[in-house]
Amino acid sequence: MTTTSRRTPAKGRPGPRSRRVPPPRGSFLERNRRRLLYLGLVAIIAVGAVLVYASFTTKGYVCLSEWTPGPTPTAAPSQVPHIGYFQDDLGRTHVALGTRVRYAFCPPASGQHFNAPGVGGPIDARFYASTETTIPQNWLHNMEHGGLVLLYRCASGDSCDQAQQDALRSYFSTFPNSPICNIPKGGIGPVITRFDDMDFPYAAMVWDQILPLDTLDTAQITAFFLQNAERTNPEKQCAAPTASPGPTGTPAPTGTPATSPAGSETPTAAPSAASSPAPSAS
């Protein structure tokens, strides 16, 4: 009986294989669970970074419009012309630190502000460089006390001209005492700080009044301050000056009777006891 011999397959040639059935595929979530976890973690980190960035870049106030000057204030011929413009009062409510305030127009010469001296407002009266951030809630309290705020806008976006910065710093060093309370610079004013949300390069402000400027006219700013400061602010820092008394008549020298006006009668003095006749002897 002849048997068929089994031959070993030549090297490199596959022999007969058993057919394996692949395991059933899981759902998409099961198959990509680890990848989805990584993607979710990355998304959470990205959103957190955006929120942190927004918290640092979002302004602490909102301007509903930019203020523009109205008609020039007029004065009687006998009066000194008024420097600057009056602005509608926006109130003076104190709000908690961190409160985001909506102002009807910017820059505001009144309105809601912080009440935290040195931290929120009033803030230190000094020159603030273009990289130092202040907001109206800070310096409005300085104005409420009678101080001047000088706002400037950077001409070239984020960076300000160095000559402008030097001129503003120099102006602070020569700023005069306040006109009524004689408070020296650095007390409540001036606050010289950057503010880009306005329609003009510079604005000098006291409470409810504003002087917009196209150039840094320090002489005009000083004249505006001396004419208007400490007159409209609600929180006075000293007693208001008393009105000068009117002219009075010159008193007569001591011991000399005053001369009666012509045509007037001098009243007769009542008889004294010394001029009465002596009683007769009984």
C-alpha positions as CSV (number, residue, x, y, z in Angstrom):
1,M,0.0,0.0,0.0
2,T,1.4,3.2,-1.1
3,T,1.3,6.2,1.3
4,T,1.5,9.8,0.3
5,S,4.4,11.4,2.0
6,R,4.1,14.9,3.6
7,R,6.5,17.3,2.4
8,T,7.7,20.2,4.4
9,P,6.9,23.5,2.7
10,A,9.9,25.2,1.2
11,K,11.4,27.9,3.3
12,G,9.7,31.2,2.7
13,R,6.5,29.8,1.5
14,P,3.5,30.0,3.8
15,G,1.9,26.8,4.7
16,P,-1.8,26.3,5.5
17,R,-3.1,28.7,8.1
18,S,-6.0,28.4,10.5
19,R,-8.5,31.2,9.9
20,R,-9.0,33.3,13.1
21,V,-12.2,35.2,13.7
22,P,-11.4,38.9,14.8
23,P,-12.8,40.0,18.1
24,P,-15.9,42.2,17.8
25,R,-15.0,45.9,17.6
26,G,-16.1,48.1,20.5
27,S,-18.0,51.4,20.2
28,F,-16.3,54.6,19.1
29,L,-16.1,55.8,22.7
30,E,-14.5,52.6,23.9
31,R,-12.0,52.6,21.1
32,N,-11.0,56.3,21.5
33,R,-11.5,56.8,25.2
34,R,-7.9,57.7,26.0
35,R,-7.6,60.0,23.1
36,L,-10.8,61.8,24.0
37,L,-9.6,62.3,27.5
38,Y,-6.4,63.9,26.3
39,L,-8.4,66.2,23.9
40,G,-10.8,67.2,26.7
41,L,-7.9,68.0,29.0
42,V,-6.3,70.2,26.4
43,A,-9.6,72.0,25.7
44,I,-10.1,72.7,29.4
45,I,-6.6,74.2,29.7
46,A,-7.1,76.3,26.6
47,V,-10.4,77.7,27.8
48,G,-8.9,78.5,31.2
49,A,-6.0,80.4,29.6
50,V,-8.5,82.4,27.5
51,L,-10.5,83.3,30.6
52,V,-7.4,84.3,32.6
53,Y,-6.2,86.5,29.7
54,A,-9.6,88.1,29.3
55,S,-9.7,88.9,33.1
56,F,-6.5,90.8,32.7
57,T,-7.4,92.6,29.5
58,T,-11.0,93.5,30.0
59,K,-11.5,97.1,31.1
60,G,-13.1,97.7,34.5
61,Y,-15.5,100.2,33.0
62,V,-17.7,100.7,29.9
63,C,-18.1,103.9,27.9
64,L,-21.4,104.2,26.2
65,S,-20.2,107.2,24.1
66,E,-17.3,109.6,23.8
67,W,-18.0,113.1,25.2
68,T,-17.7,116.1,22.8
69,P,-17.7,119.8,23.9
70,G,-20.9,121.8,23.7
71,P,-21.1,125.5,23.1
72,T,-18.4,127.6,24.6
73,P,-19.5,129.1,28.0
74,T,-20.1,132.8,27.7
75,A,-19.5,135.4,30.3
76,A,-20.7,138.9,30.8
77,P,-18.4,141.7,29.5
78,S,-17.4,142.6,33.0
79,Q,-16.5,139.0,33.9
80,V,-13.4,136.9,33.3
81,P,-14.2,134.3,30.5
82,H,-14.8,130.8,31.8
83,I,-12.1,128.3,30.9
84,G,-13.3,124.9,29.9
85,Y,-16.8,123.3,29.7
86,F,-19.4,122.1,32.1
87,Q,-20.3,118.4,31.9
88,D,-23.6,116.8,32.9
89,D,-23.3,115.3,36.4
90,L,-23.3,111.5,36.6
91,G,-23.6,111.3,40.4
92,R,-21.0,110.3,43.0
93,T,-22.1,106.9,44.4
94,H,-19.3,104.9,46.1
95,V,-19.1,101.3,44.8
96,A,-17.2,98.2,46.0
97,L,-13.7,97.5,44.7
98,G,-13.9,95.6,41.5
99,T,-17.3,96.9,40.4
100,R,-17.5,97.4,36.6
101,V,-19.1,100.8,36.0
102,R,-21.0,101.9,32.9
103,Y,-20.4,105.6,32.2
104,A,-22.8,107.5,29.9
105,F,-19.8,109.2,28.3
106,C,-16.0,109.3,28.6
107,P,-14.0,110.8,29.9
108,P,-16.3,111.3,32.9
109,A,-15.9,114.3,35.2
110,S,-18.2,112.7,37.8
111,G,-19.8,109.3,38.4
112,Q,-19.6,106.1,40.5
113,H,-16.2,105.4,41.9
114,F,-14.3,103.5,44.6
115,N,-13.9,104.6,48.2
116,A,-10.6,102.9,49.3
117,P,-7.9,105.5,49.8
118,G,-4.5,104.6,48.3
119,V,-5.9,101.3,46.9
120,G,-8.9,102.1,44.8
121,G,-9.5,105.8,45.2
122,P,-8.5,108.4,45.9
123,I,-5.2,107.2,44.4
124,D,-1.8,108.7,44.8
125,A,-1.5,112.0,43.1
126,R,1.4,111.7,40.7
127,F,2.4,111.1,37.1
128,Y,1.4,107.6,35.9
129,A,3.5,106.3,32.9
130,S,1.8,104.9,29.9
131,T,2.3,101.3,31.1
132,E,0.5,102.0,34.4
133,T,-3.2,101.3,34.4
134,T,-5.8,103.4,36.2
135,I,-9.5,103.6,35.6
136,P,-12.1,106.3,36.3
137,Q,-13.2,104.6,39.5
138,N,-9.8,105.3,40.8
139,W,-9.3,109.0,40.0
140,L,-12.8,110.3,40.2
141,H,-12.5,110.3,44.0
142,N,-9.5,112.6,43.7
143,M,-11.7,115.0,41.7
144,E,-14.5,114.7,44.3
145,H,-12.0,116.1,46.8
146,G,-11.1,119.0,44.6
147,G,-8.1,117.6,42.7
148,L,-7.2,118.0,39.0
149,V,-6.9,115.0,36.7
150,L,-5.0,115.4,33.5
151,L,-5.6,112.6,31.0
152,Y,-3.5,111.9,28.0
153,R,-3.9,109.6,25.0
154,C,-1.1,107.7,23.3
155,A,-0.7,108.7,19.7
156,S,0.9,105.5,18.4
157,G,-1.3,102.7,20.0
158,D,0.3,100.9,22.8
159,S,3.5,103.0,23.0
160,C,3.6,106.7,23.9
161,D,6.1,109.2,22.7
162,Q,9.0,109.6,25.2
163,A,9.0,113.4,24.7
164,Q,5.4,113.5,25.7
165,Q,6.1,111.4,28.8
166,D,9.0,113.7,29.9
167,A,6.8,116.8,29.4
168,L,4.0,115.4,31.5
169,R,6.4,114.3,34.3
170,S,8.0,117.8,34.2
171,Y,4.6,119.5,34.5
172,F,3.8,117.6,37.6
173,S,7.0,118.8,39.3
174,T,5.9,122.5,38.7
175,F,2.2,122.2,39.5
176,P,0.9,124.9,41.8
177,N,-0.9,124.7,45.2
178,S,-4.6,124.5,45.0
179,P,-6.4,127.9,44.8
180,I,-8.6,127.7,47.9
181,C,-7.2,125.2,50.4
182,N,-3.6,125.8,49.3
183,I,-2.9,122.0,49.1
184,P,0.5,121.3,47.5
185,K,0.9,118.9,44.6
186,G,0.9,115.3,45.6
187,G,-1.9,115.8,48.2
188,I,-5.1,115.2,46.2
189,G,-3.8,116.2,42.7
190,P,-2.8,116.3,40.1
191,V,-3.3,112.8,38.8
192,I,-1.7,112.6,35.4
193,T,-2.6,109.3,33.7
194,R,-3.3,107.6,30.4
195,F,-6.8,107.3,29.1
196,D,-7.4,106.3,25.5
197,D,-11.2,106.4,25.4
198,M,-11.6,110.0,24.5
199,D,-11.9,112.0,21.3
200,F,-8.9,114.4,22.0
201,P,-5.3,113.9,22.9
202,Y,-5.5,115.6,26.3
203,A,-8.2,116.5,28.9
204,A,-7.8,118.4,32.1
205,M,-10.7,117.8,34.5
206,V,-12.1,119.0,37.9
207,W,-15.4,117.8,39.2
208,D,-18.2,118.4,36.6
209,Q,-15.8,120.5,34.4
210,I,-13.5,119.5,31.5
211,L,-10.9,121.2,29.3
212,P,-10.2,119.2,26.1
213,L,-6.9,120.0,24.4
214,D,-5.3,119.1,21.1
215,T,-1.8,119.9,22.5
216,L,-0.2,119.9,25.9
217,D,-0.9,123.5,26.8
218,T,0.4,123.6,30.4
219,A,-0.3,127.3,30.8
220,Q,-4.0,126.8,29.9
221,I,-4.3,123.8,32.1
222,T,-2.9,125.7,35.1
223,A,-5.3,128.6,34.4
224,F,-8.2,126.2,34.2
225,F,-7.2,124.7,37.5
226,L,-6.8,128.0,39.3
227,Q,-10.1,129.3,38.1
228,N,-12.3,126.2,38.7
229,A,-10.7,123.8,41.2
230,E,-12.2,123.3,44.7
231,R,-15.4,125.1,43.7
232,T,-17.7,122.4,42.3
233,N,-16.4,119.3,44.1
234,P,-18.8,117.8,46.7
235,E,-16.3,116.8,49.4
236,K,-14.6,120.0,50.5
237,Q,-11.2,119.9,52.1
238,C,-11.3,123.2,53.8
239,A,-13.8,125.9,54.7
240,A,-15.0,128.0,51.8
241,P,-13.6,131.5,51.7
242,T,-15.9,134.2,53.2
243,A,-17.1,137.0,51.1
244,S,-15.1,140.3,51.6
245,P,-17.2,142.8,53.6
246,G,-18.3,145.9,51.9
247,P,-16.8,149.4,52.5
248,T,-17.6,151.0,55.9
249,G,-17.6,154.6,57.1
250,T,-14.4,155.8,58.7
251,P,-14.8,156.1,62.5
252,A,-14.2,159.4,64.2
253,P,-11.1,159.8,66.4
254,T,-11.5,158.7,70.0
255,G,-13.1,161.3,72.2
256,T,-14.3,163.5,69.3
257,P,-18.0,163.4,68.6
258,A,-18.8,162.2,65.2
259,T,-20.0,164.9,62.8
260,S,-23.6,164.7,61.9
261,P,-24.6,164.7,58.3
262,A,-25.6,168.1,57.0
263,G,-29.3,168.9,57.4
264,S,-29.8,166.3,60.2
265,E,-30.6,167.2,63.8
266,T,-28.5,166.1,66.7
267,P,-30.8,164.4,69.2
268,T,-30.8,166.1,72.6
269,A,-29.5,163.9,75.4
270,A,-31.8,163.2,78.3
271,P,-31.1,165.3,81.4
272,S,-28.9,163.6,83.9
273,A,-29.3,163.6,87.6
274,A,-26.3,165.9,88.0
275,S,-28.1,168.7,86.1
276,S,-31.2,168.6,88.3
277,P,-31.7,171.6,90.6
278,A,-30.8,171.0,94.2
279,P,-33.7,170.5,96.6
280,S,-34.6,173.6,98.7
281,A,-34.0,173.6,102.4
282,S,-37.0,173.0,104.5
